Amino acid sequence: MKLRSVLLSIMGWLFALVFVVLLILVIVNFIDDDLNPEIQAILDEKPAQIAKGENGYFAWIGMAGPENEAPQAWGERLFQEVLATDKKALETQKAVELSLYKSKRQETLKRDKIPCHKIETCLQAVAADPKAAEEAMQQGRVTLARGDEALRFAAYQEAWRPQASLHSAMINNHFTLWTPLAATRFALKAEKGEQDEALADLGREIAFHTRQIQGAHTLIETLVAQNNLLTRYQLLSQYLAHHPQPAKARAEKIAMLLAPFPADAASLKPAMRSEVRVISRSLLHLKVVPIDFYSGQFPELLLRPFYLPKATINQIYQWQKVLMDADDKSGDEYRRQLAEYRKLLGDNNEQIPFAVRNPVGHILNRIAMPDFGRYFLRRDNLLAMRALVAFQLDLLKSGTSQPEAIGKAIENAKLIHPHTGDKAKWDAEKRTIGYSDLPEGKELVIHIGKL
């Protein structure tokens, strides 16, 4: 009886202790923080939209539509469905499929059958087998023509999605085929001696993707445009190496294609603000999304009292603000800001993701915090590539071809990678210029040929 009494007493105290701990947790998590005014301003943002009929965005996303419907018209219909599914995805926190994709044109051409599916060897591959290039362009003629439709628009603005969230549908079409097809077209025209027409095509594409970056507000749209611009600079570099004499005769035209970016085309701040907006909107609704008790979501209901969405978002914004501030800087100051961001991210990853206040929010920030710094590296690679190809053109114009002279020219040019601060290196044996020791094990080099 005494043992039973002791056990009951211990159990009582344990229950009392658990009750007190839970009570403390409930009390400290009862009131959320106020949302940072800067975040609220981002959530309230709604830029003016250009007229649909003048906006090349709809023709661009309409590339995947059926052949019997104009890309602009199909793109507008697709976007209306996207807006409707955005609302549903936000309310349910579940991905929603786009029904219009059932009418999407089925492309029979496989990407690896396009000679320029590896952009680094594009001109070489087309020169080795021009017939294969012609066959690929013939098979992909519809995709190529529909993509060209978007290039004819003088204006481009990614249309606004006011309820986009982490569960919103991605707009998926034939971007991945149009890029190598357009590259193959450029290489084939250059190989056939149609130099002016090839460069004119490339000029239209560079102008379009520059407008695309300027009109983008989401990260994915920005990355697509950046990647397509990078491929165009790679093609120009190959053109200078494989067709040096025609290129030298057209040096002024090529120099115009290599003009420095407008400031708003190089900025990542709109994309970062978009990511803050999408993440914040999703985290706010996570607190109020309906619970389905028959699908195993009951534990989520129990955890909700210990989740403070505004406090969670405020913490995320502290990290992202460091990156957004870095976007306004350059040189050593820019790189110091990137280093500060990496330290914040590293410290967060090393911490035990638990706190008495907002424990669920801390866990979410620990396991779901993406590293946006890598996207600054991609942007900087684009800037560095443009500078490398512009330098390659200068070498061609000046007739500088001896290894020692090229090495001296590189030193005088002071080619610096914006992200790392490293100087470009000249490999006389491989005849390459660039950066071979970038983060993530990447390299960024151009082959200048014999000039």
N, C-alpha and C positions, 0 to 999 in steps of 0.2 A: 504493500500500500504506500509505503514511504517512497519507493522507487517510482511508482506510478505518479505520485504527487509531484516528485521532482521533475519527471519528464513532462508532465502537463504544464508545470511552471515554466520550464525552459521553452516549450513550444509556444506558450503564451507570450513570453518575452520576445521570441523570434518573430511571431506574427506582429507584435506591437512595433518591433524595430522595422520590419518590412513596411508596415503601414506608415510609420513616421517618414521613412525614406521616400516612399511614393508620394506622400503628402508634400514633402519638401520639393520633390521634382515637379509636382503639379503646380505648386505655388510659384516657383521660380520660372516656370514656363507658361504661366497664365497670360502674361502680357508680352506681345511682340514688340520689337523696335519700330521706330518710324523709318520708313523707306528713305534712303538718301535722296535728297532733292535732285541730284544729277541723274540718278536712275529713273526717277519719276519723269524727268524731262525727256529721257530717251524713250520711255514707254509711250509718252504722249506725242512723240514726233510723228509728223505726217507731211512729207514733202509734196509740193505741187506736182501733178502729173502732166506730162505732155500728151497731146491728142493721140489716141490709139492709131489712127490712120497715118501718123507721121513717125511712129515708133517702131524701129527695126527689131525690138525685143520680141514682138509677137511672131514675126516671120522667123526669127531665130529658133524659138521654142517650137514653132510649127513645122520644123524641118522633118519631123518624124511622121507627119500626117499622111493621109492617103494621096495618091498621085492625082486624083480627080478633084482635089480641093486645094485652093491656094494656101500656101503656108501661113500667110498673115491671118486668114480667116480661121483656119484650124487652130492656130496658136491662141487666138482670142477666145475661142470656145474652150480650149484646154484651160486657160487661165481662169475662166469663170468657174469651172469645176474645182480648180485648185482652191479658190476662195471659199467655196462651200465646204470642201473637205477640211480646210484649215479650222473652220469653226467647230466642226464635229470632233476633230482630233484634239482640239484644245479642251473641249468639254469632257471628253472620255479618257484623255491621256492614252489613246490607242491609235496606232497607224491606220489610215484609211486608204484603200486602193482607189485609183482613178479609173472609172469605167470607160472613159474616152480612149484609154490606151488599147481597148479591144479593137478599135478601128485603126490603130497605128500601122503604118506600112511595114510589111515584113521584108527586111533587107536580106537578100541571099548572099551578098558578098561578105566574106569573112575578113576581119581586119588583117590577119597575118598573110592574106593573099595580096595585099596591097604593097607594092615595092617599098613605099616609104612608111611602113608601119613602124620601122625603127628610124627615127628622124636623123640620127647621127650618121647613118650611111645612105641617106636618101639619094643624093646625086650619083653616088657610086653604083647603087643598085639599079637605078634607071639606065645608066650608061651601059651596064652589063647586059640588060635585057629590056630594050625599049618596047618590044612586042608585049611583054607581060604588063608593062605600064599602060599601054594602050587598051589592053583587054580589061584591066582593073577599072580604068576610067569609063570604059563603055558599060561595064556591069554596074558601076556606081554612079552613072550619069544623073539619075533622078536625085539622089542625095546631094551630089555636087551642085546641080542646078538650083535645088531648093535652098541650099545654104547660101548660094550667091544672091538669092533674092534679098536676104537680110542686109547684105553689103550695100545694096542700092539705096537704102534709107540714109538720109543725111543726119538723122538723130537717133539716139539709142538711150533708153532709160529702163532699167529693170523695174517692172511694175510692182507697186507696193502691196504687200500682204499684211494687213493690219492685225491679223490673228495668227500669224505663223508661230509655231511652237516646235519643241524638239520632236514631236510626233508627226509633224506635217509631212506631206508627200514631197519627195524630191522630183523635180521636173527632169525626166529622163528621155533622151531621144538619140539621134544619130550623130551627136557631136564627135564621138570617138572615131567615126568613119570619115566625116567630112574633112577633118584636119589632115590625115595622111593622103586622102584623095587630092586635096588642094596642093599639098606638097609634091605629090607625084606629077600633077599637071605642070607645076613650076619647073621641076627638074626635066620633064620631057620637052617642054618648049625650049629650055636652055640648051638641051642636047641637040635639038633640031636646028639651032641657030636663031630661034625666034626670041632674041634677047630682050628687045624693048617690050614686047608683049608679056614676057615672063615677069619682068620687073614691074610692069604696070599692074599685073595681077597681085603680085606681092605687096605693092604699095597700097592697093585697095584693102587687102587683108590686114595690114599693119594699122591703117587708119581706122578700120572697123573695130579691131580689138582694143585700140586705144580709146575709142568712144565707149566701148563696152566696159572697160575699167572705170572710166569717168562716170558712167551711168549706173554702175553696180552699187548695191548697198549690202548684199549678203556676202558671206565669206566664200561660198561655193562658186558664185558667179564671178567674183574677183579672181579666184584661183584658176577657173577655166580660161578666163581672158589672159591672165598672166602666162599660163602654160602655152597658149596659142601664140602669144607674142614671142615667147622664148624660142619656140620652134621656128618662127620666121627669121629670127636673128641667126639661128643655127643654119638655116638654109642659105642665108646671105653669106655666112662664113664659108660654107662649102662652095658656093658659087664663085667667090673670090679665089678659092684654092684651085678649083677645077677648070675655071674659064677666066684665067687672069687677064688675057689681052682684051676680050670683049668687056670685061668688068672695068679695066683701066680706062677704056674709051668712054665708059658711062659712069665715071667716078662721081660726078656731080649729082647725077640722079640717085645713085646709091647713098651718097652722103645725106640727101634729104630723107631717105628711109631710116637713117640712123640718128635723126635729130633727137636731142634729149627729151625726156618725158615732160609733159606739163605737170605742175606740182600736184594737181588733184588726181592725176593718173598714178602717181607713185605712192600716194597716201593709203595706209591701211586703216585709218581711223573710222571711216564709214562701216567697213566690215566688222571692226571690233565693236562698234556701237550696236550693230545688228546682232552680234552674238550675245551681247549683254541683254538686249531686248528679248530675244528668243528664249534664253535661259531663264531670265527673270519671269517672263510670262508663264513659262512652264512650271517653275517652282511655286509661283503664287497659286496656280490652279491645282497643284498637287494636294494642297490642304483641303480643297472643297470638292474634288472629283467624287462622284457617287461611288459608294462601296457595294460590290456584288458579293453578298455573303455566301453565295453558292459556288463561287469560283476560287475559294482559298484566300480571300482578301481580308479575312477577319483580323489577322495579326496587324495588318496595316492600320485598321481602325484603332487598335490598342496603342500604336506608336504615334498617332497623330497629335495627342496632347503634348508630346515632347519634341514637336517639330515647329519651329518658328521660321516661316518662309522669308519674311523681310530681313531678319537677322542673318539668315543664310545668304541671301542675295547681297546684302551689304558687305559681307565678308568676301564673297567672290569679286565684287566690284573693286575692293581695295587692291586685289592682285591685278585685275585687268586694267585699272587706271594707270598702273606703272607702265604697262605696255603702250597704252594710248598716249601717255606723256612722252614715251620714247620716240613715237612717230614724228614728233615735232623737232627732234634733235638730230645731230649728225656728228660724224667723226668719233673721237674718243668719248665724248659726252653721251652719244647714242649707245656706244658699246658698254659703257658703265651702267646705263639704265637697263640694258638687256641682262647684264650680270646680276643686277639687283633683283630683277624678276625671277631669274633662275634660282637665286638663293631663296626667295620667298616660296617658290614652288617646291624646292628641295626640302626646306624646313617643314612645310606642310605635309609632305610625303613621309617624313621621318617621325612625325608626331603620332602618338596614340589617338585615334579618332574618337575621343569620348570627352564629354564635358557635362557637368550637372545641368547647365542651361543649354538648351537646344542641342541635345546629344544626337538626334537624328540628322539635323542640319550639318553638324560637324562630320558625321560619317559620310553623308552625301558629298560634301566638299572634298573629303579625303579620297573617295573611290571614283568620283565622277569628274574631277577637275582636269580638263584637257590642257595640254601644253600648246598655247597659241604662239609661243615664241618660234616654233618651227616654220610658221607661215611668214614671219618676218625674214627668215633665212631664204625662203623661196622668192620673196619680193627682191631681196638683195642680190640673189643670183641673177635675176632678170636685169637689174641695173648693171651688174658687173659684166654680164654677157654683152649687153649693148656697147659698153665701153671697150671691151676686148675686140669686137668686130669693127668698131670705128677705128681702133688702133691698127687692126689688120689692113683696113682700107688705106690708112695713112702710109703704111709700109709699101703697099702696092703702088700708090701714087708717086712716092719718092724713089722707087726702084731699089729699096733697101732689101737685100737678100742674103748677105753674108752673115753667118752665125754671130760673129763678134759684133758686127754693126747692129744686129737685131737685139742682142743682149744689152748693148749700150742704150739703144732707143727705148727699150722697156724700162730701164732704170730712170731715164730722163722723163718718161711719161708718167711715172709714179702711179701706176695702176694699182689701186687699193681696193680690196673687197670690203664693202661697207659693213658687213656683219662681223668679220673677224679682224679686220685691220691688217691682214696679211698682204704683202706685195705679190704681184703676179710673177710667176717663174717661167723661165725659158728653158725648154729641153731641146738642145740643139740636135740630138740624135733623132728624136721623134718629130722634131719641128712642131712642137706644141707650145702654146702659151696659156697660162691659166693658174688655177688654184687646185691643188691635188689633196689638200688636207683640210677639208671642210667638216663641220659637224655632221653627225649621222653617217660618217664614213663615205661622204659624197665627194665628187670632184667636178670641177667646172673648167674645161679646157677647150681650145679650138686648135685645129690642125691648119697651118697656114700654107702648106704645100711648098712648092719651089719658087713661087712668085715670079 
